[in-house]
Amino acid sequence: MLNSLKWLIVFSVWIYIIMRAYSVSITHDEAYSFLLIKTNYIKAMVGTANTHWLNSLGMKTGYTLLGHQPWQLRIFSIASWLLYGFSAIKISNALTHKILGFALFIVLTLNPFVLDFFSLARGYGLTCAFVLACMWQITKLLKEEIAKPNDWQTLLVFAMLALFSNYTSLYFLMALIAAFIFFCILKKKWNVLWQPMYKNWYILVIGAGVFAVANLLFIKLYTKDLEYGGDTDMGYSLLGSMIRGTLYFHGNETLITIITYVILFLIIVCFAYAFYQYNKYRKITPLVFTATMLLFISLLSFGFHIAFGTPYLFSRTTLMLYPCIATMFFYFFNDISIAHSKTKLLVHGLGFSVIIVMTIHFFSCFNFKYCFEWIEQAESKGGFDFLAYEKARHVVLHKWHYGVFANYYKQVAPAKYSFEAEELAYNVPDVEEDLYLKAQHSDYALLLPPYDLQKIRQKGLQFEIQKRFPLTNSIVIKFLNKAKE
């Protein structure tokens, strides 16, 4: 009965994902990736952190076989939800306590921040699917203690697919291998690592890692495009930004900080209990292995930051951690309830509470118009359609509108969007002055907040607001001075 309910939720959420993929406007990063795959600009793809290779392959496949509509470019992400949902069911069924298992399933499948990326062609949904599939395989294999490397083939395939879905998964792949080697040595089974029959797998895994590191170093040192992430506060970057996304516009900084400290405390408790569990029973449980992996990921993130100046994982790049942290927490509560029967009622209460809170939160974030990270482009198409209807000739566009216009809309429908566009500078002291200068040869502007209409008028510009977009507070203004031919 419970399993049937889980499958019903998986397919219901999949329908929701498909509808969002169809209705949510193309985002800034998707538009740039589309331009590169449309023009086959391989050199630029290699040199930008915006490229996630398996995602780009998915966009190219969708574009070639189906067309250029956003949902067609997002086909790989949409399909990957089935693997994610299947893995969520399998891994939740592995918990002894069914209420806890169902709570874990709800946490994995009803996080609106995670669901965003199964509706977008960005690679993070693919990454989450492959990472969770790895977690399921780890749970299954650890029933046999540390299995031989050839028993880990499926797991390694998933880990490498996660790597090429998004390079942030390099931490996951390296931590996975480090944990495997660590426990082989700890259990005095290091001889299984040197079998000649595993040579091809070693070459494949090491080769994938070397390629990813080389590509990342090229991006970091040569094109200098590896800038997205946290620079100083490792805790907030890895945890606080993930919580901020999970809360999905429903939390202030105080709440985010409180939850971050609670999560950090629980992680430390899980690490300590995993150490106690292994030291007492000498058994590598899913909790022990997952906690070890997360510890290695933390060390790698800190080490790469110190050695290469690599930014800490931040916001969407932390999603690779989400399945790992969630499963570790529920492994911990499951093991606690087994070891201490008196906690059973408390643990069940926790499970029910999590189910209720996550379900309410999911429905409070339910929408078909926008996603958390790129809400600025939610109404871009509406603005462009209005400008096309008004037969605009030359338009000044805010940065976040200009990117999707130049890289996507102008590419797929040049006849419809025939007006010329110019990007409004956003990194100058006086944005209104830049708008004034560009208005001399423009007839319209599409603006995103912040903008100061009074200051624009003080510059001597005469204009009328022609259209307002309430979700993003974007406005279309028409300059009353005649645009120069």
N, C-alpha and C positions, 0 to 999 in steps of 0.2 A: 504493500500500500504506500509506504513512505517513498520507495524507489519510484513508483509511478508518479507520485506528486513531484519528485525532483525532475523527472523527464518532462512533465507538463510545464514546470517553471522554465526549464531550459528552452523548450520550443516557444513558449510564450514570449520570453525575453528575446529570443532570436527574431521573432516577428517584429518586436519593438525596435531591435537593432536595424533590421532591413528598412523599416519605415523611416527611421532617423537617417540612415544612409541615403535614402531617396530625397528627404526633405531638407536636411541641413546643408546650407550653402558651402561651397568649396572654401577651404581655409587657406591662410597665407602660405604655410609650409607645403600643403598639398599642391597649391598652384605652382610653386617653384619646381617641385619634383615633376609635375606634369610637363612644364616647359622643357625640362631636360630630357625626359623620355620621348616627348613628341619630336624634338629636334635631334635626338640621338647624340646629345652633347656629352659623350663619355668622359672627356677630359675634365669638364666642370663637375660631373658626378663624383669623380674620384676625389676632387679637391674640396668638397663641401660636407660639413657635418649633417646637412639636411638630407643627404642620401642614406637610405637604409635599403640595402641591396635587394633583399627578398621582397620588400614593399614596392620598390621600383619595378621589379619583375612583375609583380601583381598588377601594378598600374599599366605597364606596357601590355600585358596580356589582356586586361580588360579593354584598353583602348583599341588594340588590334582586332579583337574578336567581337566586341560588343559596341563600343562607341566611346564618346567623350563625356557623357553625362557623369556627374559626381558618383552616383551609386555604381556605375559600371567600372570606374577607376578603383572603387573600394571593395571589389569582389573578393580579394584574398582575405581581407580583414573580416568581412561578413562571414565567409566560410569557416574561418579559424575559430569562430565562436563554438561550433559543434565539438571541436577537439577540446576546447576549454571547458565546456559544459560537461562533456563525457568524463574528463579528468576530475572535475569537481565532484561528480557523483562517485567515482571510484575512490577518490581519496577520503571523502566524507564517510563512505561505507566502511572504511578501514578502522574507524574509531569504534571502540567497544560500546560506548554509550550513545544510543541512537539520537537522543536530543542534542547532545554535543555535536554529533556528526551532521545533523540537519542544520544546526546553527553555523557550523563551518561552511556548509554548502551555501547558505544564505549570505554569509559574509563575502564569499568568493564571487557569487553571481549577481548580487544586487547593489554593488558599489557603483554609483552613477559615474564617478570619475573613471573607473576602469571601463565601464560600458561605452563611454564616449569613444574610445579608441578602437572598438570593434565596428564603429560606424564611420570611421575615418581611414583614409589611406596614409597612415603614418608609421606603421610597423610596430607600434607599441602593443596593439591588440594581438598581433602575431607573436610577439615576444612573450606576453602573458600566457598565451595558449601553450607555447612550447615549454616554458618554465614550469607551468603547473603540470604538464604531462611528465616532465622530469621528476617532479615531486611525487607523482603517483607511482612512477617506475621505481624510485628510491624506496618508497614504502613497501612495494611488492618484493623487491630484491632483498631487503634487509631481513626478511623472514628467514633467509638462508645465511644470515650474518653477512660478511663481506664476500660477495660472489666473485667469481673469476672475471677478468676483463671482458671476455667474449659474452658473458651474461649481461654486460652493461652496454651492448651495442646499440640497442634501441634508445636507451637513455642518452648516449653520446650523440646520436643522430639528432634527437630533440634539442640537446644543448647547443649543437653547432647551428641548427636552424634558427634557434633563438639568437645566436651571435650575429648571423647575417640578416636577421630581421631588425636588429638594432645593436649597435656596437656596445651599448652599456652592458649587454649580457656577457661581455668578455669577463667581467668580474665574476659572474655566475659560473661560467665554464672553468675559469682558473680555480675558483674556490671548490667547485665540485671535484676536480682532479686532485687538488691539494688535500682535500678531506679523504678521498679514496686512498691516496698514497700514505697519508698520515696514519690511517687506521690499519692499513696493511702492515706497516712497520710496527705499530703498537701491538698488533695481534701476532707479530712475527710470521707474517705470510708474505714477506717481500719477494719471495722466490716466484710468486705468480706474476710479478711484474716483468720478468725477464724472459718469458717464453717467446721463442722465435715466431710462433704462429700469430702473435699480436703485433708484429712489426708494422704491418700496413695500417692498423688502427692508430698506432703511435704517430706514424708519419702524417696521417690525415688530421688528427687532432692538433698536433704541434703545428702543422702547416697552416691550418685554419687560424690558430692563435697568432702565429707570426704574421700572416697576411693582415689580420685585423689590427695588430699593433703597428705594423708598418704604415698602413693606411691612416691610422689615427695620428701617428707622429708626423706624417706628411701634411695632414690637415692642420695639426697644431703648430708645427714649426715653419711650414712653407706658405700655406694659404692663410694661416692664422684665423681659421674659422671655428675653432673649437673653443667657444667662449661661453656657451650656455651652461649655467650651473651655479653652484654656490662657491664663494671664494674664501669665507672665513669660518662661519658657524656650521660645523659638520653636523651637529645634532639637528639643527633646524633644517638644514638642506636635506638630509636623508629622511628625517621623520616629520618635522613640522610642515614642510612643503607638501608631503604626501597627505597628511591629515587635512591641510588646507584644501587640497583638491577633493578629498573624500567628503568634506563638509559641504562643498559645492555651493558657495555663496551664502551658506547658513551659519557661518561662524565668524566671530571677531577674533582679534589677535590674542586677547586674554584667554578665550576658550581654547584656541589652537595651542597656546603655550601650556595650559594645564594638561590637555590630552597628550601633548608631546612628552611631558615629564612622566605621566602615568605609563605611557607605552614604553618609554626608556626604562622605567623601573621594572616593568614586566619582562622586558628583554633580559635585563640583568638577572632577575629571578630565574628565568628559563635557562640562562647560561649556567647559573649556579646549580640548579636542580639537575641539569643534564650531566654536569661534572660529578655530582653526588651519585646519580643513577649509574653512570658507567663505573665509577670507583667502587661502588658497592656490588654490582651484579656482573661487571665485566662483559656487558652485553651492549652491542651497538643498536640502539633503538632508533626509530625515525626521529624522535626528539633529539637524541644525542647527535645524530648525523646532521640534522637541519641546523641545530644550534652551532655546531662546528663550522658548517658552511657559512652561516651568517657572520660568525666571528672572522673567518678568513676574508669575506667580502668587505667587512669594515676595515680590516687591516690593509687590504689592497687599495681601497678607496683612499685611505689616509696616505699610504705609501706613494701612490701615483700622484697625489696632490703635492706632496713634498718634493718628489724627485723630478716631476715634469711640469708642475703647475697645472695639472689637469683639474678642471672644476669638479667639485663634489656633485654627486647625483642630486638633481633638484626637480621637484614637481613631476612632470610626466616621465622623466628619466628614472624616477624612483619606482615606477610601476613594476619593474622587474623584481623588486624586493617584496611587493605586496603579497603574492601567493606564498612566499617563503615565511614571512613573519606571521601571516594568518595561520598557516598550518602548524607552525611551531607553537603558537599560543594554545591551539586546541589539542595538539599532542600533549602539551604540558598538563592542561586541565583534565584530559582523559587519563593520563598516567597517575595524576594525583588522586582522582576519584577511585581508581583501581587499588592503589596502594593504601588509601585511607578511606575505608567505607563510610565513615561518619560524615565525609564531605559530599556524599552523593547528592543529598537534597540541595545543598548550596550550589553545587556544580550544575544541577538541572535547572535551578532558578536562574543561574547565569545564562545558560543556554536559551531558555525561554525569553529572557530579557533582551538578549542580542537579536533573536529572531524578530521580536516585536519592533525594536528600535530601528533595525536595518530595513525592515519592510516599510515602516512609516517614512523613513528617510528617502527610500527609493521613490515612493509615490509623490513625495513633496518635491522631488527634482524631475519628475516626469515631464518631458517636453519633446517637441519635434522641430525646434527652431534653432537651437544653439548648443554649443558645447562649452565646457568650462574654460579651456585654455585659449580659445580663439573666438570669444563672443563678439569681438569687434567686427568680424566679417559676417555676422548673422543676417544683417540687412543690406549688405553690399549690393547684392543682385537687384533688390528692390530699388536702390538708388540709381543703379545703371539703367535699369528698365525705364525709370521715370525720365532720366536724362535723354535716353534714346527717343522716347515718346515726344519730348519737348524739342527734339531735333537740335540738341546742343552741338556746338561746333568745337569748342575748346574748353576743357574743364580742369579745374584745380582739384586734386584729390589728396586726402589725408594718406599718410604712408600705408596704413593697413587696408585702405581701399585700393590704393594704387597698385600694390603688389598683386592682388588677385585679379585686378583689371588687366594689367599688362601681361601677366604670365598665364592667365587662363581665359577670361572672357573675350579679350581681344583676339586671342588665338583661335577660339572655337567658333566665334560669331562676329567676324570683322564687319560684315555688311550691316548687322543689327546695331553694333556698337561702333559706329563710324566716326564718332567724335574723337578728337585728339585729347590726350590727357597729360598732365604734368604733376609731378609729385610735390606736395607742400613740404617744405623743410620742417623737420620736427626737432632738430638738435641745434637750433639757433636761438639766441637770447630773445629775439623779437619775432615770433611767428606771425603776428599780425602785419608786420612790415613786409615779410616775405609774401604774404597773401596779397597785400596791396600792390606789390611789384608785378606779381603774376596775373593779377586781375586786369592789368592794362591790355592784355591780349587774350583775355578769357571772357566767356559769357556766363559760366556757372562755376560753382564750387560745391563739393560734397565733403562736409566736415564731420569729424568725430570730436567729442570733448577731449580735453578742455579747450574751449574757445571763448573769447570775450567779445561779444557782439558790440558792446559799447566802445571798446577800444578800436574795433574794426571801423566803426563809424567815425571815430575821432581821427582816423587816418585819412578821412575824406572820401571813403568808399560809400557809394549809394547802392543799396541792394534791397531785395525783398526775399523773405523766407518762403520758398515755394512748396516745400515738403518737409515733414518731420517724421522721424522713425522712432517710436517710443521705447523700444527695447534697448537700443544702444544710444539713444539721444543724438543720433546723427541728424544733420539737416542739409537740405539742398538750398543754396541761395543763388539768386539770379542777380548779376550785376546790372544796374540800370544804365551805366555808361555803355555805349555801343562797342562791342569787341572789335578790335582791328582786324581787317581782312587779311 
